Amino acid sequence: MHGWRGSALTRASRFGTLALVVLWGTASTAASDARLPLRIGPHAFEVELAATPQQRQRGLMGRTRLAADAGMLFVFERPGRHCFWMRNTPLPLSIAFIDSAGRIASLADMQPRSEMLHCPAVDVRYALEVRQGEFRRRGITARMQVSGLPQ
């Protein structure tokens, strides 16, 4: 009897762990399913939203590809000096820090798998990550207006 109960408990424990992993993976994927069209001048991007603390923490970790017109928009409840790093992110990315009025405050390039912090010099409410070099390639610079941001 003892061996059977131990086996049942082990199976139940494994099932519970597997269920948590599946649910967490589903929640992470679902968090990225929402797409939002953004425009910066004549340039259009279809971005995933990261609006909750869990979505913002996960970001683009583990991604190995990102389309030229894709990205991730990080939305914060309040403006602040929100910093970013690239731990567990294999893609080189560019980031635009965007203030509450929708203007790009600053831009930075971020290297893969780096723990170097990238912080805006002013309070921002949004951050937009895209494939590295896309802002430069399109002529997107600081002080440009981003339209389509959620309030």
Secondary structure as a PSIPRED ss2 file (coil, helix, strand):
# PSIPRED VFORMAT (PSIPRED V4.0)

   1 M C   1.000  0.000  0.000
   2 H H   0.000  1.000  0.000
   3 G H   0.000  1.000  0.000
   4 W H   0.000  1.000  0.000
   5 R H   0.000  1.000  0.000
   6 G H   0.000  1.000  0.000
   7 S H   0.000  1.000  0.000
   8 A H   0.000  1.000  0.000
   9 L H   0.000  1.000  0.000
  10 T H   0.000  1.000  0.000
  11 R H   0.000  1.000  0.000
  12 A H   0.000  1.000  0.000
  13 S H   0.000  1.000  0.000
  14 R H   0.000  1.000  0.000
  15 F H   0.000  1.000  0.000
  16 G H   0.000  1.000  0.000
  17 T H   0.000  1.000  0.000
  18 L H   0.000  1.000  0.000
  19 A H   0.000  1.000  0.000
  20 L H   0.000  1.000  0.000
  21 V H   0.000  1.000  0.000
  22 V H   0.000  1.000  0.000
  23 L H   0.000  1.000  0.000
  24 W H   0.000  1.000  0.000
  25 G H   0.000  1.000  0.000
  26 T H   0.000  1.000  0.000
  27 A H   0.000  1.000  0.000
  28 S H   0.000  1.000  0.000
  29 T H   0.000  1.000  0.000
  30 A H   0.000  1.000  0.000
  31 A H   0.000  1.000  0.000
  32 S H   0.000  1.000  0.000
  33 D H   0.000  1.000  0.000
  34 A C   1.000  0.000  0.000
  35 R E   0.000  0.000  1.000
  36 L E   0.000  0.000  1.000
  37 P E   0.000  0.000  1.000
  38 L E   0.000  0.000  1.000
  39 R E   0.000  0.000  1.000
  40 I E   0.000  0.000  1.000
  41 G C   1.000  0.000  0.000
  42 P C   1.000  0.000  0.000
  43 H E   0.000  0.000  1.000
  44 A E   0.000  0.000  1.000
  45 F E   0.000  0.000  1.000
  46 E E   0.000  0.000  1.000
  47 V E   0.000  0.000  1.000
  48 E E   0.000  0.000  1.000
  49 L E   0.000  0.000  1.000
  50 A E   0.000  0.000  1.000
  51 A C   1.000  0.000  0.000
  52 T C   1.000  0.000  0.000
  53 P H   0.000  1.000  0.000
  54 Q H   0.000  1.000  0.000
  55 Q H   0.000  1.000  0.000
  56 R H   0.000  1.000  0.000
  57 Q H   0.000  1.000  0.000
  58 R H   0.000  1.000  0.000
  59 G C   1.000  0.000  0.000
  60 L C   1.000  0.000  0.000
  61 M C   1.000  0.000  0.000
  62 G C   1.000  0.000  0.000
  63 R C   1.000  0.000  0.000
  64 T C   1.000  0.000  0.000
  65 R C   1.000  0.000  0.000
  66 L C   1.000  0.000  0.000
  67 A C   1.000  0.000  0.000
  68 A C   1.000  0.000  0.000
  69 D C   1.000  0.000  0.000
  70 A E   0.000  0.000  1.000
  71 G E   0.000  0.000  1.000
  72 M E   0.000  0.000  1.000
  73 L E   0.000  0.000  1.000
  74 F E   0.000  0.000  1.000
  75 V E   0.000  0.000  1.000
  76 F E   0.000  0.000  1.000
  77 E E   0.000  0.000  1.000
  78 R E   0.000  0.000  1.000
  79 P E   0.000  0.000  1.000
  80 G E   0.000  0.000  1.000
  81 R C   1.000  0.000  0.000
  82 H C   1.000  0.000  0.000
  83 C C   1.000  0.000  0.000
  84 F E   0.000  0.000  1.000
  85 W C   1.000  0.000  0.000
  86 M C   1.000  0.000  0.000
  87 R C   1.000  0.000  0.000
  88 N C   1.000  0.000  0.000
  89 T C   1.000  0.000  0.000
  90 P C   1.000  0.000  0.000
  91 L C   1.000  0.000  0.000
  92 P C   1.000  0.000  0.000
  93 L E   0.000  0.000  1.000
  94 S E   0.000  0.000  1.000
  95 I E   0.000  0.000  1.000
  96 A E   0.000  0.000  1.000
  97 F E   0.000  0.000  1.000
  98 I E   0.000  0.000  1.000
  99 D C   1.000  0.000  0.000
 100 S C   1.000  0.000  0.000
 101 A C   1.000  0.000  0.000
 102 G C   1.000  0.000  0.000
 103 R E   0.000  0.000  1.000
 104 I E   0.000  0.000  1.000
 105 A E   0.000  0.000  1.000
 106 S E   0.000  0.000  1.000
 107 L E   0.000  0.000  1.000
 108 A E   0.000  0.000  1.000
 109 D E   0.000  0.000  1.000
 110 M E   0.000  0.000  1.000
 111 Q C   1.000  0.000  0.000
 112 P C   1.000  0.000  0.000
 113 R C   1.000  0.000  0.000
 114 S C   1.000  0.000  0.000
 115 E C   1.000  0.000  0.000
 116 M C   1.000  0.000  0.000
 117 L C   1.000  0.000  0.000
 118 H E   0.000  0.000  1.000
 119 C C   1.000  0.000  0.000
 120 P C   1.000  0.000  0.000
 121 A C   1.000  0.000  0.000
 122 V C   1.000  0.000  0.000
 123 D C   1.000  0.000  0.000
 124 V E   0.000  0.000  1.000
 125 R E   0.000  0.000  1.000
 126 Y E   0.000  0.000  1.000
 127 A E   0.000  0.000  1.000
 128 L E   0.000  0.000  1.000
 129 E E   0.000  0.000  1.000
 130 V E   0.000  0.000  1.000
 131 R E   0.000  0.000  1.000
 132 Q C   1.000  0.000  0.000
 133 G C   1.000  0.000  0.000
 134 E H   0.000  1.000  0.000
 135 F H   0.000  1.000  0.000
 136 R H   0.000  1.000  0.000
 137 R H   0.000  1.000  0.000
 138 R H   0.000  1.000  0.000
 139 G C   1.000  0.000  0.000
 140 I C   1.000  0.000  0.000
 141 T C   1.000  0.000  0.000
 142 A C   1.000  0.000  0.000
 143 R C   1.000  0.000  0.000
 144 M C   1.000  0.000  0.000
 145 Q E   0.000  0.000  1.000
 146 V E   0.000  0.000  1.000
 147 S E   0.000  0.000  1.000
 148 G C   1.000  0.000  0.000
 149 L C   1.000  0.000  0.000
 150 P C   1.000  0.000  0.000
 151 Q C   1.000  0.000  0.000
